[in-house]
């Protein structure tokens, strides 16, 4: 009985996959990953949120609870590079957070 249930479930999954959109491109002629022409900024931010949740979960860290005025960031002015001995590079979680919250500003 379990075997037929598994077969039934497999057929249902195959039927669902048959409706997936598929596009074929020659190697090197794939469309750009830039979604800015097809989506709004709000849509792109909405796409980012599940990725951020997954990243924090994979890091096995709780979501930050600080308010926006206390976000830990580093500002590198135009043309200024982070030091080679940057301590934050020693921890992958800290590197992720630094990368996520760091930004460059014009001088």
Order of alpha helices (4+ residues) and beta strands (2+ residues): alpha-alpha-beta-alpha-beta
